[in-house]
Amino acid sequence: MALKGFLSRSGSKSGKAASALSDSEKLAMLDELEQSGLGWFWASDDQGNLTYLSAAIADRIEVPLSKILGQPLASVFVSADSDGRTKSLPLMLGAHKAFSGFAVRAEQGSAQAVLRLAGQPVRDGKKFIGFRGTGADITDQYFREEETARLAKYDSLTGLSNRHQMKRRIETTLTAFKAAKRNCAIMMLDLDKFKHVNDTLGHAAGDELLKQVSDRLQRSIEVECEIGRLGGDEFQVMIPDKDDRGELGEIAMKVITMLKQPYSLEEGRCVIGASIGIAIAPHDGVSADDVVRSADLALYAAKNGGRGQYRFFSGELENEALFRRRLEENLGTAVQEKQLFLKYEPIVTAENETVRTLETHICWQHDQRGEIDEEEFASILDGSSQVIEVGTWAIREACAHAASWPDTVRVAVNVPVALFAADSFVDAVSQALKDADMPAHRLELEISEAVFFGDTNAVDRTLAQLFKLGVRLTLDEFGSGYSSLAYLRRAPFDSIKIDEALVTEAEAHGSKDLGLIRAIVALAGALEMDTIANGIETTDLFARLKECGVKRMQGPIYSDPVSRETVETELIGDAWKIAPSGDRTKRARRRTVFRKIQVIHDDHSYEVTLRNLSKTGALIVGLNDVPKDTQFVVDLGGGQLAVATVIRTNGDTQGLEFEQSLVDDGSGGLCTRNRVSPYALSAAGAPLAALSQGDYKGMEGGLLGQGGSSVPQFAYAVQPKYEAA
């Protein structure tokens, strides 16, 4: 249709100002407007078919005008918003009402143009006869706004959802799932050792590392999920319709395993780790804020438990987290009030079984907690502002103790990166040796490869000063992922300590990893250095490492860390010798073995003592003459109910076999796969809320029992008093 026809059927009334222009002048003005691109026009009939379209629009969308006219407007243009947030064009046209600001793309052609359409219905009396409208090219503006909107939702570095988008998605999902009584798991993930990589290799390397972490994270989780980066090295994962803690634990372990594999960056090779906290709605919280907070507490517990692990939330974690923060805050006081003390782990010469070095481990005698061992103390100290003060104290204390030992025995002290980089470090070492009146060669400083990512000149200067001082230097954690021959060429090391993870891999996988250890031993031999392997538990691994040529060893196969008094007693007289023994195993963390629990039979609940617990069963004490094949529901607390059958019975003691095996809880303990559903509790009359740590022996509505109308079948025995192990 010609522009003259478009105007003649526009349905608008001329004003006095307009009457001053002739029709030809109007046509010329509108034609110039079309050609300039400032204004485009279109018209349709009562069926929505295009009867007019400015040629400039056809040129812009790169579709011949002849292929457009006569076609339905809704087939020529479609909404530019792919997420469907706006109304569809057919609906808007079908309403026969005015519209404006509608962004569209061409359905045909290859152009990426975005147009903004406006339309006004035209009527002949009351009869609808079509639309007349305008169009404008908003391509640049649209894509700028789209990019701004994308950046508001997604992390610009990794492309994952950002903190705000994750918060919105979690809130929306949990609100909908609450109404539908569905479960949803939230994982909080934090990278271990990322800060060190970022600080030493630079921010560009840190950014590239985060991109690779993002890629691995997306590949490792194969179930439906939403993954986001909250900022820094924090990530968050939302997994809908998942409350099986066995499956969630497997997902978390797969993520941890994938993320700890070596990374290749332009600046070098590195290895990091990951810790994960897991919470499940509605078990661990109903609202988004509550569930995320629960996952945060579980993450905090995972990092404090030694990193590189996952933890499920439990109600006990909040008190644990509060106490942990108080410990960190009180660390400075612990140094001043002499609450810290050292234990010593023997490093033995493999050939003659003689103790030649004792490695220090820092412990804390806390006035409320009791003894905090070296593993837990190391996790408290990590990242603390007191690390330099505590490290300096350990060197001074170790030298004071070792001064009274035989001259043939050295003392080894681990040097944190922050302490090594301190300006006062070398002077502190020199002063400690002077105060103890001990020869410098009897002090062995274990230095991590991580120090080499600091200022090169400062590192070389410190190493040169230590060499001049005469102390022995050990390159610690060799093979941990940062290893470079350049370190060995630059630094005057006396020995190399093979990373414990590499030693563990050698035991698990055999020849390939043993070959790597042989290569390290050969390299050390060529450079006239000793080799040390630690964490050895089995005689088989000991024999393999000795065959590889490792000269010095330590670990449970010889001895756990012992007190200063034990060391001084053993060093009296002849040389201290320790034969390797496979009977020694790495001691487990002290845990309460015996605790009170509830077991449910029919409609009665009994309090018994849980004597031990495994994945497949338990031993309980407290009920007399329970017949074999009796079924109990074992209430392990926190909504954890396990159906079990009595398979052994002897007086007041019963052996139970679980109908469904327990699963790892991520911290060396066990938990049930599933828990009592808060939705079931709500149906039984309780308010919908996160699970408490109380027992679930009886709930209104008969969830577990029949109302307590029968006579209890079993009688309590006189329970023996057990000491907590």
N, C-alpha and C positions, 0 to 999 in steps of 0.2 A: 504493500500500500504506500502511496506517495505521502510525503509530509503534509501536503495540502489536505488529503483525506483524513489524516490523523487529527489535524486541527479542526476540521469541519465537524468531526464527531466527538470532540473533547467534552462536550456538554457544559462548558463553562460560559458564563455571561461576561461580556466585555464591559469594562468600566469606562469612565470618561477619559482617563489617561490613555487607555488602550485604543479608544476610537480615533485618536490622533494619528495612528499608524494604519496604513492600508494593508490589505491581506498580503500583497506581494512583499511589503516591507517586513511584515511578521514572518513570512516564510524565509526571507533572506536572513533575518536575525536568528531564527531557530536553526537554520542550516549552518550558519557560522558557529553557533553554539555547539552543534553536534560535531562539526569538523574539529573544533578546538579540543574536544574531549572533556570539556567542563560539564556538559550535560548530554545525556543520551536518553532516548525515548523508546517505548514499546507499547503495543496495544494487543488485546486479545478479544476474541468473540465470546459469546455466552457459553461456549463449550470449553473455553480455556486455550483454544488454538491461537497461535501468534498470527496477527494480521499486519503488524508493523514492528520493525526492529531497526534501530539506527545501524547503518552500515558499519559505523565505527566499532560497535559492540561485536559484530560478526568478525571484523578484522582482529579485534583484541583477543577473542577466544579461538581464533584461527579455524573457523568453520565457515564455509561458503554460505552467504545469505540465502541462496536458493534452497539449501538443505534445511534451513531453519523455519522459514515462513510456512505457515500451514501446519506446523507441528505443535503438539501441546507444550505450553510453556514449561510444565512440570517434567517433561521428558528432555527438554533442552538444558534446563538448569536444575541443580540439586543443592541441598543445603551444604554450606562450606564446613559446618561443624560435624566432624565425624563421630563425635560421642553422643549425638542425638539429643543434646540438651535443648535445642530449639524445635519449634513446631515444624512439621513438614510442609513443603510448598503446596502440595495438593490440598491439604486441609485448610490452609490459609486462603487459597483461591476459592475453594468450595464454600467458604463462609460468606462470600460476597461482601466482605467488609474491607475497609481501608487498612493498609499496612505500610510500614516503613522500616528502613534499617535492616532488611533481611539479607544476610550475606550468602551468596551462592557461588558455585563453581559450574563450569560447563560440563555436562555429562559426556559430550563428545570432544574430540580434539585432544591435543597434547599440551596446550597452554595451561599454566598454573595460575591464570588470572582469577582474582576474586572480585566479584561485583556486589554492590549494595543496591538492592531493588526497593522501590516504593511503588505502591499501586493504589488507585482510586476506582471504586466501582462506578460504572456509567449506567444510567437507567433512562429508559424512554417512558416517562410517566412512572408507573410502578414496576414496569418490566425491566429485568436485568439484561443488558445487552453486551456486557463485557467489561474489561479493565483498560484503563489508560495509566501509564506509569513512567517513571524515570529510572535511570541507572547511573552508577558512578563507579569508577575503578578504585578500589581500596586495597589492592594487592599488597603494596608495601606496608601500609598501616596494619592490615590484618595479620601479616606474618610477624611484624614487630610485636603486636599484642599477643599473638600465639606463643612466641618465644618467651615473652615476659611471663605469661601464664604458666608455661612449661617450667621455667626456672623457679617459679614460686612453688612448684610441686616436686620437682626432681633435683637431685644432687648434680651439679654441673660437672663434677669430676668423674663420677662413676655411672651416671645415668639412672641410679636407683632412686626410689622415692626418698624425699628428704624428711626431716623431723616433722614438719607441719603436715605433710601428706600422710605419713605413717600414723600420726596422732588422729587425723580425721578418719582414716580408713579403719583404724582399730575401734574408735568410738562408734562409727556407723555400724561396723560388723557386730560388735558386742551388743549394741542396742537391738539389732535385728535378731541376733542369736538368743538373747534373753527371752524375747517373745516366742521364739520357735523352740526353746529349750534345747539348744545345741551347744556343743563344746568348742573351745578355741584355745590353742596354745600360743604363748608368746615366748620367744627366745631373745634374750639380750646377749650380745656377743661383744667381747673386747679383745683386742689383739695384745699379745704378750711380746714385749721387747720392741714394739713399733717405735716408741719414743726414742729409743737408742739409735735405731736406723735413721730416723728423721733428723736427729741431732748430729749424727756423725757423717752420714752420706749426703745429707742435704735435703731440702724440701722437694726438689725435683724428683729425687729418688723415692722419697716418701710418697709423693703423688702417684708415681708409676706403680709402686708397690700396692697402694690402695686400689688401683684399677685392676691389678692382677688378682688381688684378694676378692674383689667384687665378682670377677669372672668365675673364679673357683667356687665361690659361695653359691652362685646361681647354678653351676653344674652339679654341685654336690647334693642339693636338695631336690629330689625328684618328684615330690608330692606338690599339690597345689599350694601356693604360698604367696605372700607379699614380702619382699625384702627391701629394707631401707637402710640408708646410712644416716645416722643421727648427727654426725660431725666428728672430726678427728678420726680416731680408730674405733669408734663405736658403731655397731650395726644392730639392726633389729629385724626379727623374722616373725611374721604372723602366719600360723598354720591352722586353717579352719577345720572343724569337725575331727579333731584329734585329741584324745585324752589318754591313750594307751602309753604309759610311761616307758614300757619296753621299747615300743617303736620310736618314741621321741628320743630315748637314750641312744638308740642306734643311729638316728639322724644326726644327733649332736656329735657322736663319736666319729662319724664319717666326716663331718665338717672339720672337726679338730684335726683329724688325720690328714685331710687334704691341705689344710692351711699351713701345716707345719713342714710340708715338703719344701725343699730349697727354691728360692726365687732368683732368676737371672735378671739383673738390672744393668743398665749401661755403666753405672758406677761400681758394680761388683756383684758378687753373689752373697745372698744373705738368707738366714733362716729365722722365722718368727714362730709364734704359737698363738693359741686362742683359748679363751675361757668362756664358758657359756652358762647362763642362768636360765632356768625354765620355770614358767608358771602357767597354769591352766585355768581358764574361766569355765564354769563359775566356781570351781573347787577352791581356787586361791584368791578369789576376788570376783565381784560381779561387775563393777564398773571398770572402764578402761584404766583410770588412774590407779585403782587398787591392784589390778593384775600386772600392770607395768611396774609398779612399785615392788610387788612380790618377785617378779623376774629380776629386778635390780638387786634385791637382797640376795637372791640365789646366786647371781653373778658375783657379788661381793664375796660370798662364801666360797665360790669356786676359785677365785683368785687367791684368797687367803689360804685355801687348802693346798696350795702348791702350784697353781696355774696349770694350763694344759688339760683341764678337766671340765666336766659339766656338773651342775648341781640342780636338783629339783627344789622348789620352795617348800618349806615346812614352817609351821608356826614358831618353831624354836629359833629360826634364823634371825629374827628381829632382835632378840636378846643377845644372841651371839654377835651380831653386827655392832650393837651398842657397846658391848664389852670390848670388842676388838678396837673400836675407835678410842676408847679410854686407854687401852694398852698403848696405842701409838702416841697418844697425848702424854702419857706418863713415862715415855722412854727416857727423856732427859733426866727426870727425877731418878730413874733406875740407875743411871750412870753415877749421878752425884751421891746417891745413898748406898752405893756399892752392892746393888742387888744382882748385878751381872756377874757371871763366873764362867770359867773356861773348862771345857772337857777336851780330851785329847784322843785322836784316833791314830793307832799305829800304822805306819807305812813300812812294810816289811821287804827286805831284800829276798827275792824269790829263791835265789840259789842256796842261801845258808839259813833262811828263816829267822834272820836277825832283825830286830827293830832298830832302824837307823834314823828315822824321822818320826815326829809326832805332829799331826796336823791339828790345829786349834779349831774348836767349835764353840760359839758363844751361846750360852743359856741364860735364863732369867729366873731367879727365885722370887716369884711374885708373892706378895703378902696375902692375897686372896686366892689366886689361881693355883698357887703351888709352883712346881717346877715347869717352866716353859722350855721344851727341848729345842735343840739346835735347828730342826726343820721349821718348826713354827716360828721361832725367833727370826730366822732368816726372812720369812715372808712378811713379818712385822717390820723389819728393818728396811726391806726393799722399798726404795722411793722415799724413805723418811728423811726429814731434814737433819736427823741426828747421825746420819751414816758416817760422816767424817769423824765426829767425836767418838762414836763407838768403835770405829775402825782403828783410830789412834790409840784408844784405851786397850784394845785387844793386842796390838803390837807391843805396847809398853808392859802389859801384864804377862804376855808370853815370854818376853825376854827376862823378866824378873824371875819367873818360874824356872826357865831353862838354864839359868846361870848356875843353879845348884846340881844340874844333871851331869853325867859323864861327858867329857869333851867329844866323845865319838857320836853323840846323839844331837841331832839338830831339831829345831822347832820350825814348823811351817805355818804361815799366816796368810789367809786369803785377803787380797787387797781390792776393795770395791773400786769401780771406775771413778766415782766422785772423789774418793780419797787420793787415788793416784794423780788426779788432775789438780789437786789442791796445791797451792804455792808452798805450803808449810810441810808437805809430805816428807821430803828427804830429810829436812831438819828434824822432824819428829822421829824418824827411824834412827837417825844418828844419836839423838838425845836418849832414846830408849836403850840403845846398846851401851851408851856411856853410863847411864844410871845403873844398869844391871852389871856393868863391868864384864860384858860378854863379848868374845870375838865375833866379828861381823859374819864370818863364814858359817857360823852356827845358826844364823837366821835365814830361812828360806821364804821368799815372798812369792806367792802364787798370783800371777797377773793374767787377767783375761785378755783374749785377743781383742776384745771390745775397746781397749784403751787406744788402739792404733787408729781409730776413727776420729780421734781428737786432733788438735793442732799438731802437725807433724814435727815441727821444730821443738815444741814444748815436750812432746813425748820422747824424742831422741835425747833432749837435754836431761830429762829426768832419768832415763835409762843409763846414760853415761855417768851421772852422779852416783846412782846406786852401784854401778860396776866399780867405780873408783872407791866407793865406801867399802866394798868387799863382800856385800851380802850375796847369797845365791838367788838366782831367779828361775822360776818355773813358768813356762807358758801353759796356762790353765785352759781346760775345755777345748783342746785341739781337736778339730774335726767336727765342731759344732755348727759349721756352716759358713763362718767368716774366714776360714783358714787360708793363709797365703804364705808361700815360701819367702816372700819379701820380709815378713816379720822375723823369720829366723836369720835372714842375712843381716838385718839391721840391728838386732838386739842380742846382747851377750847372755843368752839363756844357758842354764846348766842342765835343764831337763824339760821334757815335754810330758804333760799329763793328758792322756787320751780321754776325750769326752765320754762320760758315763753312758750316754745314749748310744754311742758307737759301739761300746763294749757290749751293751745289752743286745743290740742288733746282731752282733757277731755270734752271740749265744743262740739267738732265735733263728738266724738264717744261714749260719755256717760259713762255707768256704769263701764266698764272695767278700763278705765283710771281714773275715779273717785275713784275706789277701790285702785289704786296705790297711789293716793293723800291721801286717808284715812290712808293708811299704813305709809306714810311719816309723817303725822300729829301724828299718834300714836307713832312712833319711836321718834319724837321730844319731845313729851310729856313725854315719859319714861326717856329721857335724860335731862328733864327740860329745853327745848329750845323752843323758839317761832317759828312760821312758818309764812312766808311771801309769798304771791302770787302776781305777777305783770302782767301787760298787760290786765287787765280785762276791758271789754267793755260793756257787757250786764248784765242786772239785773238777768236774768236766771242763768248765770254762777256765778254771785256774790252769789245768794241764795244757789247754789249747794256747792260752796266752803265754805260758812259759815256753812252749814249743816255738811260738812266734818270736821269742827273744825279749819279751818285756822284762825289765830288770827289777822293778819295784812294784808292789801291789798293796792294795788296801781294800777293806770291805768286810761284810759280816763273816766271810770265810775265815778271817783272822780275829776280828774283834769289833764290837761297837765302840763308839767314843766312851772313854772312861774318865774318872775323876783324877784330879791332880794327885791326890793321895795314893791312888792305885798306881799311877805312873811311877811315883817316887819309890813305892815299895818294890815294884817290879825291877827297877833299875839298880837296886842295891846288889852288890856282888857281881857275878858274871853277867855277860851280855843277856839282854832280854830276848828270848826266842819264842816264837809262836808258830806252831805247825798248823797248816791249813786244815780245816775240818768242815765237811759238808753238813754236819749236824747243826751248825749254827745257821740261823736264817735271820733275815732282817726283821727286827722287832716291829710289831704292829703298834700303831698309836694306842694309847691306853683308852679303853672303852669299858663302859659298864656292861658286864656279861649277864648279870642277873637283874631282872626288873619285873615289876608287877604289870600284868596285862589282864584283860577280860577274855574268857571263852564262853560262848553261848551254845546251849543245848536245849532244843525245844523252845520253851518260853522262859528259860531261866539263864541268868548270867552269873558266872563264877569268877572270882579273882584268884589267879594262880601266879606262880613265878615262872617266867620264861628263862630257861636255863641255857639253851643255845638255839641258834637260828641258822638255817642254811636255805639255799634257793628252793629246795624240794621239801623241807620239813622243819620241825622244831621239837624240842624236848621241854615238857612242862612238868612242874611239881606242885602238888597241893590238893589233889582230889584222890579219895580212896577208891580202890577196886573198880576202876572204869573198865568195862568190857572192851575187848578188841572189836574193831569195826564200828565203834561209836563215832558218830560224826559231830564235829564242833564247827562253829564259826569263830575263828580266832580274830579278836579285835586288837590290832597292833597300834591303834591310836590314829588320830587325824583322818578318820574316815576309811582307814585301811582294813578291810575285812577279807579274810582268807578262809575258804572252806577246807577243812582238814579231816582226815580219818585216822583213828587210833590204830596203829599197826603193831605197837609193842606196849605192854603194860606190866608194871611191876610195883604193886602196892600203891604208893602215892605218886608214882612217876609214870608218865605216858610219852611214848614217841609218836609224833604226828606226821602224816604225809599230806602235803598240800595238793588240792585238786588241780591248781594252776601254779606253776613255779613262780617264785618271786624274781625280781629283776634288780640289776645294779642301780643304786641311787646316784652314782657318779662320784661318791666320796668314800668308796670302800664298804658301804653298807648295802642293805637290801630294802626293797619296798614292793608293794603290790603293784601290778600293772594298772589296775583301775581302783577307784575309790567310790565310796557312797556318793551318789549324785545329790548335790544340793537341791536339784529339782524334785527328787524323790522325798527329801526331807521337807521341802515346801508343801508337797502334796499331802504329807503326813501331819501338817499343821504348824511346822516351824517356819519362821520368816526366811526368805531367800537371802542367803549370805554365804560368805566364804566358810569353808569347813573349820571348825575349832579343833583344838588338840585333845578335846575330851573323848570319852568312850561313846560307842554307839550301840550299847547293849539293849536298849529298848526304846522304841519310838511309837508314839500314838498312831494308831491306824494299822498296827500289825506289820510294819515293814520288816521286822526281824523276828517277832514273836507273836504269841496268840493272846497276850493280855495278862499273863501271869496267873492263870487260874489253877494250874496243876501243882502237885507236890514236887519239890526239887528231887531229882533222881540220884544225885551224888552228894556225899558228905565231905566236908573239909577234913583234911588230915592235919596233924600238928606239923606245921611247916618248919623245916630246919632253917637255921640262920646261916646265910651265905655271905662271905666277904666279897665285896665288889672287886673284880679283877681289874 
